[in-house]
Amino acid sequence: MGDLMTEIFMEATKDGNVRSFRTVESAKLDWEYGGSEGFWLKSLHENAGAGELTFLMKVDAGAHAESHAHEQTEQIYVIEGTFYDQTRTYQAGDFVIRERGTNHTAGSKTGAIVLLVYTP
């Protein structure tokens, strides 16, 4: 897989044009209130025209969000800690996809950091 990724990146930059690349130093960003108590966000990417959003989300231990839905497909990758919804608890390394309009809860008993990707 490493060689394939190297080939993809080398092909993308072979003409020296890296305008389409963007780096976000997320460690330097402050956590911002995420809309529910105990949920914090760092915005990594937003393309409003394409309906794309990417966040790091920190969930405090004991935080819980009641049932809600999103207008976009939601992809969740658990980076650390545990994260739950109404069906189960997810561990670091777990990946969840929810189609737009899917009602769900969210929370963490122990605290968590997850990567959130929203797409149309």
C-alpha positions in Angstrom: 0.0 0.0 0.0 2.9 2.4 0.8 4.2 2.2 -2.8 0.8 2.8 -4.2 0.3 5.9 -2.1 3.8 7.2 -3.0 2.9 6.8 -6.7 -0.4 8.6 -6.2 1.3 11.5 -4.5 4.2 11.7 -6.9 1.9 11.7 -9.9 -0.2 14.5 -8.3 2.9 16.7 -7.8 5.1 15.7 -10.8 4.7 19.1 -12.4 5.6 20.9 -9.1 2.1 22.2 -8.7 0.9 21.8 -5.2 -1.9 24.4 -5.2 -4.5 21.7 -4.5 -2.8 20.7 -1.2 -3.6 22.3 2.1 -2.1 21.6 5.5 -3.9 22.2 8.8 -1.8 22.2 12.0 -4.7 21.0 14.1 -2.6 20.9 17.3 -2.4 24.7 17.1 -6.2 25.2 16.8 -8.4 25.9 19.8 -11.3 23.6 20.5 -14.6 25.4 19.8 -18.0 24.6 21.3 -19.7 21.9 19.2 -23.3 22.7 19.7 -24.0 20.4 22.6 -22.5 20.4 26.1 -19.2 18.4 26.2 -18.7 18.3 22.4 -15.8 20.4 21.0 -14.7 20.9 17.4 -11.7 21.8 15.4 -12.6 22.7 11.7 -10.1 21.0 9.3 -11.9 21.5 6.0 -15.0 23.3 4.6 -16.2 23.5 1.1 -19.7 24.9 1.4 -20.3 24.8 -2.4 -19.7 21.0 -2.4 -21.3 20.4 0.9 -18.1 19.0 2.5 -17.1 19.5 6.1 -14.3 17.8 8.1 -13.8 18.2 11.8 -11.8 16.8 14.7 -14.4 16.3 17.6 -13.5 15.9 21.2 -16.2 14.4 23.4 -15.8 14.9 27.1 -16.3 11.9 29.4 -20.0 11.7 30.2 -21.2 13.9 27.4 -24.3 12.9 25.6 -26.3 14.3 22.6 -29.9 13.4 22.2 -31.3 11.9 19.0 -30.6 14.1 16.0 -29.9 13.8 12.2 -27.6 15.5 9.7 -28.4 16.7 6.2 -25.2 15.1 4.9 -23.7 11.6 5.1 -21.6 11.4 8.3 -18.4 9.4 8.5 -16.8 8.9 11.9 -13.4 7.5 12.7 -12.6 7.0 16.4 -9.1 8.1 17.0 -8.9 7.6 20.8 -11.2 6.7 23.6 -14.7 5.3 23.2 -17.7 6.8 21.4 -21.3 5.5 21.4 -24.6 5.8 19.7 -27.9 4.1 20.3 -26.7 0.8 18.8 -23.2 0.2 20.4 -19.9 1.6 21.7 -17.1 2.1 19.2 -13.4 1.8 20.1 -10.3 3.5 18.7 -9.9 2.3 15.1 -13.6 1.8 14.5 -15.3 3.5 11.5 -19.0 4.3 11.2 -21.0 5.7 8.2 -24.4 7.1 8.6 -26.5 8.1 5.6 -28.0 11.6 5.7 -31.2 11.8 7.7 -30.3 8.9 10.0 -31.5 9.6 13.5 -28.9 8.8 16.1 -27.6 9.7 19.6 -23.9 10.3 20.4 -21.7 10.4 23.5 -18.8 9.0 25.4 -18.5 7.5 28.9 -14.7 7.8 28.9 -14.0 10.7 26.5 -13.1 10.4 22.9 -11.5 12.1 19.9 -13.1 11.3 16.5 -12.6 12.5 12.9 -15.9 13.6 11.4 -16.4 13.9 7.6 -19.6 15.2 6.2 -20.4 14.8 2.4 -23.6 15.2 0.4 
